[in-house]
Amino acid sequence: MTTPLALITGGSRGLGRNSALHLARAGVDVVLTYRSSAEEAAAVVAEIEATGRRAAALQLDTGTTAGFPAFVTELRRTLADHFDRETIDHLVNNAGHGLHRPLAETTEPELDALVAVHLTGPLFLTQALLPLLADGGKVLFTSTGLARFTLAGGYGAYAAVKGAVEVLARYFALELGPRGIAVNTIAPGAIATDFSGGAVRDVPEVNAAVAGMTAMGRAGLPDDVGGAVAALLTGSTGWITGQRIEVSGGQRL
């Protein structure tokens, strides 16, 4: 039986790294992408290989679609040379960055950058990878709990773009359904990582405030999201498609 293989964008750090490691422990080979830190990516590859799984890291700026054709060519070569295969089973559109700016102060370049990396990039990368995505596979887009609830702190532009991602995922689910490909969105709540400056992880007052608005009484941890990603991709979840799955511990229910 062929070992399943997942491609994770932004897999060198944060939730992408954690998801890659959870998938490896669940028996999945991984290709991860990184934007600038080859060293961090190589460290994740080594961690994955230490579990007995195969891994590779490829450079990709998901906010620049002009680089996608060359990336697909390099991915094809990597699949053939490193994994002895022609397709991927799963795609996790994870790469991204945040923005803390009130809508009244958000600039057009800031919004353009968010749209490029969170919406335009995932749309056209998924499109470019469709010939390499195996029938019966699974695709995950990444949203945020902030697309369901609102918080002060200048999250409006980021949340609005993520709301568009959720709609995009539903339409991909409709279009790819005939191929048996399940497409869903995972929406993390506030997680203690270095994302957006690491406030939830590093500032006790912020962490406590998140815990106070969460049903399970604490802020999320990377393992909460990585475990959910692995469960969705490796479990018997092929009949779940077009859904928004929030992983927030019940934040602001």
PAZAPA-4460 file (N, C-alpha, C; in steps of 0.05 Angstrom, whole numbers, plus 32768, in hexadecimal, padded with zeros to 4 digits):
% residues 253
    n_x    n_y    n_z   ca_x   ca_y   ca_z    c_x    c_y    c_z   seq   type   mol
   8011   7FE8   8000   8000   8000   8000   8012   8019   8000     1      M     A
   800B   802C   7FEF   801B   8045   7FED   8017   8056   8005     2      T     A
   802D   8061   8010   802B   8073   8026   801E   808E   801D     3      T     A
   800A   8098   802B   7FFF   80B2   8023   8013   80C8   8025     4      P     A
   800F   80DD   8015   8021   80F4   8015   8011   810E   8015     5      L     A
   801A   8120   8027   800C   813A   8029   8020   8151   8022     6      A     A
   8016   8165   8015   8024   817E   8010   8019   8193   8023     7      L     A
   802A   81A0   8033   8022   81B4   8045   8031   81CE   803F     8      I     A
   8023   81E3   8038   8030   81FD   8034   8036   820A   804F     9      T     A
   804C   8218   8051   8053   8225   806A   8058   8211   8080    10      G     A
   8066   81FB   8079   806A   81E5   808C   8083   81E6   809C    11      G     A
   8092   81FC   809A   80AC   81FD   80A8   80A9   8208   80C5    12      S     A
   8092   8212   80CC   808F   821E   80E7   8071   821E   80EF    13      R     A
   806C   8224   8108   8051   8228   8112   803F   8210   810E    14      G     A
   8026   8216   8106   8012   8201   8103   8018   81EF   80EC    15      L     A
   8025   81F9   80D7   802D   81E8   80C0   8041   81D3   80C9    16      G     A
   8055   81DB   80D8   8069   81C8   80E2   805B   81B3   80F4    17      R     A
   804B   81BC   8106   803D   81AA   8118   802C   8196   8109    18      N     A
   801E   81A0   80F5   800D   818E   80E5   801D   8179   80D6    19      S     A
   8034   8182   80CB   8046   8170   80BD   804F   8159   80CF    20      A     A
   8057   8160   80E8   8061   814C   80FA   804A   8139   8103    21      L     A
   8032   8143   8107   801C   8132   810E   8016   811F   80F7    22      H     A
   8016   8129   80DF   8011   8117   80C8   8026   8102   80C5    23      L     A
   803F   8109   80C9   8055   80F5   80C8   8051   80DF   80DC    24      A     A
   8049   80E7   80F5   8045   80D3   810A   802D   80C2   8103    25      R     A
   801B   80CC   80F2   8004   80BC   80EA   8009   80AC   80D1    26      A     A
   8022   80AC   80C8   802A   809B   80B1   8029   80A8   8096    27      G     A
   802A   80C2   8095   8028   80D1   807C   8043   80DD   8075    28      V     A
   804D   80DA   805C   8064   80E8   8052   805C   8105   804C    29      D     A
   8070   8117   804E   8069   8133   804C   807C   8142   803A    30      V     A
   8071   8153   8029   8080   8168   801B   8076   8182   8028    31      V     A
   8089   8192   8032   8081   81AB   803E   808E   81C2   802F    32      L     A
   8082   81D9   802F   808D   81F0   8022   8095   8205   8037    33      T     A
   80A9   8215   802F   80B2   822B   8040   80B6   8243   802E    34      Y     A
   80B4   825B   803A   80B8   8273   802A   80D4   827D   802A    35      R     A
   80E1   827D   8042   80FC   8289   8044   810F   8279   8055    36      S     A
   8106   826A   8068   8118   825D   807A   811D   823F   8073    37      S     A
   8131   823B   8062   8138   8220   805A   8142   8210   8072    38      A     A
   814F   821E   8085   815A   8210   809C   8144   8205   80AE    39      E     A
   812F   8215   80B3   8118   820B   80C2   810B   81F4   80B4    40      E     A
   8108   81F6   809A   80FB   81E1   808B   810A   81C7   808C    41      A     A
   8125   81C9   808A   8136   81B1   808B   8134   81A4   80A6    42      A     A
   8130   81B4   80BB   812D   81A8   80D6   8113   8199   80D8    43      A     A
   80FE   81A3   80CC   80E4   8194   80CD   80E7   817B   80BD    44      V     A
   80F4   817C   80A6   80F8   8164   8096   8107   814E   80A7    45      V     A
   811B   8157   80B5   812A   8144   80C6   8118   8138   80DC    46      A     A
   8107   8149   80E8   80F5   813F   80FC   80E2   812A   80F0    47      E     A
   80D8   812F   80D8   80C5   811D   80CC   80D4   8102   80C5    48      I     A
   80EB   8104   80BB   80FB   80EC   80B3   8101   80DC   80CC    49      E     A
   8104   80E9   80E3   810A   80DB   80FC   80F2   80C9   8104    50      A     A
   80DA   80CF   80FA   80C3   80BE   8100   80C1   80A6   80ED    51      T     A
   80D3   80A5   80D9   80D3   808F   80C6   80C4   8096   80AC    52      G     A
   80BA   80AE   80AA   80AC   80B6   8092   80BF   80C6   8080    53      R     A
   80B8   80C9   8067   80C8   80D8   8054   80BD   80F5   8052    54      R     A
   80D0   8107   804C   80C8   8124   804B   80DA   8133   8039    55      A     A
   80D0   8149   802F   80E0   815C   801F   80D5   8178   8023    56      A     A
   80E7   818C   801F   80DF   81A8   8022   80E5   81B6   8009    57      A     A
   80D2   81C6   7FFF   80D5   81D6   7FE7   80CE   81F3   7FEC    58      L     A
   80DE   8205   7FE0   80D9   8221   7FE4   80C1   822A   7FD3    59      Q     A
   80AF   823A   7FE0   8098   8245   7FD2   808E   825D   7FE0    60      L     A
   8089   8272   7FD1   807B   828A   7FDB   805F   8288   7FD2    61      D     A
   804C   8281   7FE4   8031   827D   7FDB   8022   8297   7FD4    62      T     A
   802F   82AD   7FD9   8023   82C7   7FD2   802B   82D0   7FB6    63      G     A
   803B   82C0   7FA8   8045   82C8   7F8E   803E   82B2   7F7A    64      T     A
   8028   82B5   7F6C   801F   829F   7F5A   8031   829B   7F42    65      T     A
   8042   82AE   7F3B   8054   82AB   7F24   8067   8294   7F28    66      A     A
   806C   828D   7F41   807F   8277   7F47   8072   825C   7F48    67      G     A
   8058   825A   7F44   804B   8240   7F47   8052   822C   7F31    68      F     A
   8054   8234   7F18   805C   821F   7F04   8076   8212   7F09    69      P     A
   808A   8222   7F11   80A5   8217   7F18   80A3   8205   7F30    70      A     A
   8092   820D   7F44   808F   81FC   7F5B   8083   81E1   7F54    71      F     A
   806E   81E1   7F44   8062   81C8   7F3C   8076   81B6   7F2E    72      V     A
   8087   81C2   7F1C   809B   81B2   7F0F   80AF   81A6   7F23    73      T     A
   80B7   81B6   7F37   80C9   81AC   7F4B   80BC   8197   7F5D    74      E     A
   80A2   819A   7F62   8094   8187   7F72   8092   816C   7F63    75      L     A
   808C   816D   7F49   808B   8154   7F3A   80A5   8146   7F3B    76      R     A
   80BB   8154   7F39   80D6   8148   7F3A   80DB   813C   7F55    77      R     A
   80D3   814B   7F6A   80D8   8141   7F86   80C7   8128   7F8B    78      T     A
   80AE   8128   7F82   809E   8110   7F86   80AA   80F8   7F78    79      L     A
   80B4   80FC   7F60   80C0   80E5   7F52   80DA   80DC   7F5E    80      A     A
   80EB   80EF   7F65   8106   80E8   7F6E   8107   80DF   7F8C    81      D     A
   80F7   80EC   7F9C   80F9   80E8   7FB9   80E4   80D5   7FC4    82      H     A
   80CD   80D4   7FB6   80B7   80C4   7FC1   80AE   80AE   7FAD    83      F     A
   80B9   80AD   7F95   80B3   8099   7F81   8095   8098   7F7B    84      D     A
   808A   80AF   7F76   806D   80B1   7F70   8068   80CA   7F5F    85      R     A
   804F   80CD   7F56   8048   80E3   7F44   8033   80F6   7F50    86      E     A
   8027   80EE   7F66   8010   80FE   7F71   8013   8103   7F8F    87      T     A
   8003   8116   7F99   8000   811A   7FB5   7FE4   8112   7FBD    88      I     A
   7FE0   810A   7FD6   7FC6   8102   7FDF   7FB7   8119   7FED    89      D     A
   7FC6   812A   7FFA   7FB9   8140   800A   7FC8   815A   8005    90      H     A
   7FB9   8170   8007   7FC4   818B   8005   7FB9   819B   801C    91      L     A
   7FCC   81A8   802B   7FC4   81B9   8041   7FCE   81D5   803B    92      V     A
   7FBB   81E7   8034   7FC1   8203   802F   7FC3   8212   804A    93      N     A
   7FDC   8213   8054   7FE0   821D   806F   7FEF   8237   8070    94      N     A
   8000   823D   805D   8011   8255   805F   8002   826F   8061    95      A     A
   800C   8281   8071   7FFF   829B   8073   800C   82AC   8089    96      G     A
   8001   82C4   808B   800A   82D7   80A0   7FF2   82E7   80A9    97      H     A
   7FF5   82F4   80C0   7FDF   8303   80CC   7FE2   8321   80C8    98      G     A
   7FCF   8330   80D2   7FCF   834D   80D1   7FBF   8357   80E9    99      L     A
   7FCB   8368   80F9   7FBD   8375   810F   7FBB   8393   8108   100      H     A
   7FA4   839A   80FD   7FA0   83B6   80F5   7F82   83BB   80F3   101      R     A
   7F78   83D0   8101   7F5C   83D6   80FE   7F55   83DB   80E1   102      P     A
   7F3C   83D5   80D9   7F34   83D8   80BE   7F37   83F6   80B5   103      L     A
   7F33   8408   80C7   7F35   8424   80C1   7F52   842C   80BA   104      A     A
   7F65   841B   80C1   7F82   8422   80BC   7F8F   840E   80A9   105      E     A
   7F80   83F9   80A0   7F8C   83E5   808E   7F92   83F2   8073   106      T     A
   7FA9   83EC   8069   7FB1   83F7   804F   7FAB   83E4   8038   107      T     A
   7FAA   83EE   8020   7FA5   83DD   8009   7FBB   83C9   8005   108      E     A
   7FD5   83D1   8007   7FEA   83BC   8005   7FE8   83A6   801A   109      P     A
   7FE0   83AD   8033   7FDD   8399   8047   7FC7   8385   8040   110      E     A
   7FB1   838F   8036   7F9B   837E   802E   7FA3   836D   8016   111      L     A
   7FB1   8379   8003   7FBA   836A   7FEB   7FCC   8353   7FF3   112      D     A
   7FDD   8358   8007   7FF0   8343   8010   7FE1   832C   801D   113      A     A
   7FCC   8332   802D   7FBC   831D   8039   7FAD   830D   8024   114      L     A
   7FA1   831B   8011   7F92   830D   7FFC   7FA5   82FB   7FEB   115      V     A
   7FBD   8305   7FE6   7FD0   82F6   7FD5   7FD8   82DB   7FE2   116      A     A
   7FDE   82DC   7FFC   7FE9   82C4   8009   7FD3   82B1   8013   117      V     A
   7FBB   82BD   801B   7FA6   82AC   8027   7F90   82A4   8013   118      H     A
   7F8C   82B3   7FFE   7F76   82AD   7FEC   7F80   82A7   7FCF   119      L     A
   7F8D   82BA   7FC3   7F96   82B6   7FA7   7FAA   829F   7FA5   120      T     A
   7FBD   829F   7FB7   7FD1   828A   7FB7   7FC5   826E   7FBA   121      G     A
   7FB5   8269   7FCF   7FA9   824F   7FD2   7F97   8247   7FBB   122      P     A
   7F88   825A   7FB0   7F77   8253   7F99   7F87   8249   7F82   123      L     A
   7F9C   8258   7F7A   7FAA   8251   7F61   7FBF   823B   7F66   124      F     A
   7FC8   8238   7F7F   7FDA   8222   7F85   7FCA   8208   7F84   125      L     A
   7FB2   8208   7F90   7FA1   81F0   7F8F   7F9B   81E9   7F72   126      T     A
   7F94   81FE   7F62   7F8E   81FA   7F46   7FA6   81ED   7F38   127      Q     A
   7FBE   81F7   7F3D   7FD6   81ED   7F30   7FDC   81D0   7F38   128      A     A
   7FD4   81C9   7F50   7FDB   81AE   7F5A   7FC5   8199   7F54   129      L     A
   7FAF   81A1   7F48   7F9A   818E   7F43   7FA3   8176   7F33   130      L     A
   7FB4   817A   7F1E   7FBD   8162   7F10   7FCE   814F   7F20   131      P     A
   7FDA   8159   7F36   7FEA   8148   7F47   7FDB   813D   7F60   132      L     A
   7FC3   8146   7F64   7FB3   813E   7F7B   7FA4   8125   7F74   133      L     A
   7FA9   8110   7F84   7F9C   80F6   7F7E   7F7E   80F7   7F83   134      A     A
   7F6F   80E9   7F72   7F52   80E6   7F77   7F4E   80D9   7F92   135      D     A
   7F3A   80E2   7FA0   7F35   80D8   7FBB   7F46   80E5   7FD1   136      G     A
   7F55   80F9   7FC9   7F66   8108   7FDC   7F57   811C   7FEC   137      G     A
   7F65   812C   7FFC   7F59   813F   800D   7F68   815A   800C   138      K     A
   7F59   8170   800D   7F65   818B   800C   7F5B   819A   8025   139      V     A
   7F6D   81A7   8033   7F65   81B8   8049   7F6E   81D4   8044   140      L     A
   7F5C   81E7   8047   7F62   8203   8048   7F63   820C   8065   141      F     A
   7F70   8222   806A   7F73   822B   8086   7F65   8246   8089   142      T     A
   7F52   8247   809C   7F44   8260   80A2   7F4B   8268   80BF   143      S     A
   7F39   8273   80CD   7F3D   827C   80E8   7F23   827E   80F7   144      T     A
   7F24   827B   8111   7F0C   827F   8121   7F01   829B   811E   145      G     A
   7F12   82AE   8117   7F0B   82CA   8114   7EF8   82CF   80FD   146      L     A
   7EF4   82BB   80EC   7EE0   82BD   80D7   7EC4   82B7   80E1   147      A     A
   7EC2   82AC   80F9   7EA8   82A6   8106   7EA2   82BB   811C   148      R     A
   7EB5   82C1   812D   7EB1   82D4   8142   7EC3   82ED   813E   149      F     A
   7EBD   8302   814B   7ECD   831A   8149   7EDC   8320   8163   150      T     A
   7EF4   832B   8160   7F04   8333   8177   7F10   834F   8171   151      L     A
   7F12   835F   8186   7F20   8378   8183   7F3E   8373   817F   152      A     A
   7F4B   8385   8172   7F68   8381   816E   7F71   8384   8151   153      G     A
   7F5F   838A   813F   7F67   838F   8124   7F69   8376   8113   154      G     A
   7F56   8364   8115   7F57   834B   8106   7F44   834C   80ED   155      Y     A
   7F37   8362   80E8   7F22   8362   80D4   7F2A   835A   80B8   156      G     A
   7F40   8365   80AE   7F48   835F   8092   7F50   8342   8090   157      A     A
   7F60   8338   80A3   7F68   831C   80A4   7F50   830A   80A4   158      Y     A
   7F3D   830F   80B6   7F26   82FE   80B9   7F15   82FE   809F   159      A     A
   7F12   8316   8093   7F02   8318   807B   7F0E   8307   8064   160      A     A
   7F28   8308   8061   7F35   82F7   804D   7F31   82DA   8053   161      V     A
   7F33   82D2   806C   7F2F   82B6   8073   7F12   82AE   806E   162      K     A
   7EFF   82C0   8072   7EE4   82BA   806B   7EE1   82B2   804E   163      G     A
   7EF0   82C1   803D   7EF0   82BA   8020   7EFC   829F   801B   164      A     A
   7F10   8298   802B   7F1D   827D   8028   7F08   8267   802D   165      V     A
   7EF7   826B   8041   7EE3   8257   8047   7ECF   8253   8030   166      E     A
   7EC8   8269   8023   7EB6   8266   800B   7EC5   8258   7FF5   167      V     A
   7EDE   8260   7FF1   7EEF   8253   7FDC   7EF0   8235   7FE0   168      L     A
   7EF4   822C   7FF9   7EF6   8210   7FFE   7EDC   8201   7FF8   169      A     A
   7EC5   820D   7FFE   7EAC   8200   7FF7   7EA8   81FC   7FD9   170      R     A
   7EB1   820F   7FCA   7EAE   820C   7FAD   7EC2   81F8   7FA2   171      Y     A
   7EDA   81F7   7FAD   7EEC   81E1   7FA5   7EE0   81C6   7FAC   172      F     A
   7ED3   81C4   7FC3   7EC6   81AB   7FCB   7EB2   81A2   7FB7   173      A     A
   7EA2   81B6   7FAD   7E8E   81B0   7F99   7E9A   81A6   7F7F   174      L     A
   7EAF   81B4   7F76   7EBB   81AE   7F5C   7ECC   8195   7F5D   175      E     A
   7ED8   818E   7F74   7EE9   8177   7F75   7EDB   815E   7F7F   176      L     A
   7EC2   8162   7F87   7EB2   814B   7F91   7EB1   8133   7F7D   177      G     A
   7EAD   8138   7F63   7EAD   8122   7F50   7EC6   8111   7F50   178      P     A
   7EDC   811C   7F59   7EF5   810D   7F5B   7EF9   8100   7F76   179      R     A
   7EE5   8102   7F87   7EE7   80F7   7FA2   7EFA   8105   7FB4   180      G     A
   7F01   811E   7FAE   7F13   812E   7FBE   7F03   813F   7FD2   181      I     A
   7F08   813B   7FEB   7EFB   814A   8001   7F0A   8164   8006   182      A     A
   7EFC   8179   8007   7F08   8194   800C   7EFA   81A1   8024   183      V     A
   7F0A   81A8   8038   7EFF   81B5   8050   7F11   81CC   8059   184      N     A
   7F07   81DB   806C   7F16   81F1   8078   7F19   81EB   8095   185      T     A
   7F32   81EE   809F   7F37   81EC   80BB   7F3B   8209   80C6   186      I     A
   7F2D   820F   80DC   7F2D   822A   80E7   7F38   822A   8104   187      A     A
   7F52   822E   8108   7F5C   822F   8123   7F52   8248   8132   188      P     A
   7F4F   8244   814C   7F4A   825B   815E   7F65   8267   8166   189      G     A
   7F66   8274   817C   7F7F   8280   8185   7F92   826A   818F   190      A     A
   7FAA   8269   8182   7FBD   8253   8188   7FD7   825F   8192   191      I     A
   7FE3   8252   81A5   7FFD   825C   81B0   8014   8255   819E   192      A     A
   8018   8265   8189   802F   8262   8177   803C   827D   8174   193      T     A
   804F   827F   8161   805C   8298   815B   804C   82A9   8147   194      D     A
   8035   829F   813F   8025   82AD   812A   801D   82C9   8135   195      F     A
   8020   82DD   8123   8019   82F9   812A   8027   8303   8143   196      S     A
   8040   82FC   8145   8050   8306   815B   8050   82F5   8174   197      G     A
   8040   82E0   8174   8041   82CD   818A   8034   82D6   81A4   198      G     A
   8021   82E9   81A2   8014   82F4   81BA   8006   82DE   81CB   199      A     A
   7FF7   82CC   81BE   7FE9   82B8   81CD   7FFC   82A6   81DC   200      V     A
   8013   82A1   81D0   8026   828F   81DD   8037   829D   81F2   201      R     A
   803E   82B6   81ED   8053   82C4   81FD   8048   82D8   8211   202      D     A
   8030   82E2   820E   8025   82F7   8220   8011   82EA   8232   203      V     A
   8016   82E7   824C   8004   82D9   825E   7FE8   82E4   825E   204      P     A
   7FE6   82FF   825D   7FCC   830B   825E   7FBB   8304   8245   205      E     A
   7FC8   8303   822E   7FBA   82FB   8216   7FB1   82DE   8217   206      V     A
   7FC3   82CD   8221   7FBD   82B1   8223   7FA6   82AC   8236   207      N     A
   7FA6   82BB   824C   7F90   82B8   8260   7F76   82C2   8255   208      A     A
   7F77   82D8   8245   7F5E   82E2   8239   7F52   82CF   8226   209      A     A
   7F63   82C1   8216   7F59   82AD   8203   7F4D   8296   8213   210      V     A
   7F5B   828D   8228   7F50   8277   8238   7F35   827E   8244   211      A     A
   7F31   8297   824B   7F18   829F   8258   7F01   82A0   8245   212      G     A
   7F06   82A0   822B   7EF0   82A0   8217   7EEE   8286   8208   213      M     A
   7EFA   8271   8213   7EFB   8257   8205   7EEE   8242   8217   214      T     A
   7EDC   8232   820C   7ECD   821F   821B   7EDF   820B   822A   215      A     A
   7EF5   8204   821E   7F07   81F0   822B   7F1B   81FD   823E   216      M     A
   7F1A   8217   8241   7F28   8224   8257   7F46   8229   8252   217      G     A
   7F4F   8228   823A   7F6B   822E   8234   7F6E   8237   8217   218      R     A
   7F85   8243   8211   7F8B   824A   81F5   7F93   8231   81E7   219      A     A
   7F90   8231   81CD   7F98   821A   81BD   7FB6   8216   81BB   220      G     A
   7FBE   81FD   81B6   7FDA   81F6   81B2   7FDE   81EC   8196   221      L     A
   7FF6   81EE   818B   7FFB   81E4   8170   7FF2   81C7   816D   222      P     A
   7FF6   81B6   8181   7FED   819A   817F   7FCF   8197   817B   223      D     A
   7FC0   81AA   8185   7FA3   81A9   8181   7F9C   81AA   8163   224      D     A
   7FAA   81BC   8155   7FA4   81BF   8138   7FB2   81AA   8128   225      V     A
   7FCB   81A4   812E   7FD9   818F   811F   7FCB   8174   8121   226      G     A
   7FC1   816E   8139   7FB2   8155   813D   7F98   8155   812C   227      G     A
   7F8B   816C   812B   7F72   816D   811B   7F78   816A   80FD   228      A     A
   7F8D   8176   80F4   7F94   8173   80D8   7F9A   8156   80D1   229      V     A
   7FAA   8149   80E2   7FB0   812D   80DD   7F97   811C   80DE   230      A     A
   7F85   8121   80F1   7F6C   8112   80F2   7F5B   8115   80D9   231      A     A
   7F59   812D   80CF   7F49   8132   80B8   7F54   8125   809F   232      L     A
   7F6F   8125   809D   7F7B   811A   8084   7F7F   80FC   8085   233      L     A
   7F83   80F1   809D   7F89   80D4   809E   7F71   80C4   80A7   234      T     A
   7F5D   80D0   80B2   7F46   80C1   80BC   7F32   80BB   80A6   235      G     A
   7F1D   80AD   80AD   7F08   80A6   8099   7EF5   80BD   8096   236      S     A
   7EFF   80D3   808B   7EF0   80EC   8089   7EEB   80F4   806D   237      T     A
   7EED   80E2   805A   7EE9   80E9   803E   7ECD   80F2   8037   238      G     A
   7EB9   80ED   8048   7E9E   80F5   8043   7E98   8110   804F   239      W     A
   7EAC   811C   805C   7EAA   8137   8067   7EB6   814A   8052   240      I     A
   7EA6   815B   8047   7EB1   816E   8033   7EA1   8188   8033   241      T     A
   7EAE   819D   802B   7EA1   81B7   802A   7E9B   81C3   8046   242      G     A
   7EA9   81BA   805A   7EA3   81C2   8076   7EB9   81D4   8081   243      Q     A
   7EB0   81E5   8093   7EC2   81F6   80A3   7EC4   81E8   80BF   244      R     A
   7EDC   81E0   80C6   7EE0   81D1   80DF   7EF1   81E2   80F1   245      I     A
   7EE4   81ED   8106   7EF3   81FF   8118   7F01   81EF   812D   246      E     A
   7F1A   81F5   8132   7F2A   81E8   8147   7F32   81FE   815A   247      V     A
   7F20   8204   816D   7F25   821B   817F   7F1F   8215   819C   248      S     A
   7F18   81FC   81A3   7F11   81F6   81BE   7EF8   8203   81C7   249      G     A
   7EE8   820D   81B4   7ECF   821A   81BB   7ED3   8237   81C2   250      G     A
   7EE3   8245   81B2   7EE8   8262   81B8   7ED0   8272   81B0   251      Q     A
   7EC7   8282   81C3   7EB1   8295   81BF   7E98   8287   81B3   252      R     A
   7E8F   8271   81C0   7E78   8263   81B7   7E5F   8274   81BB   253      L     A
***
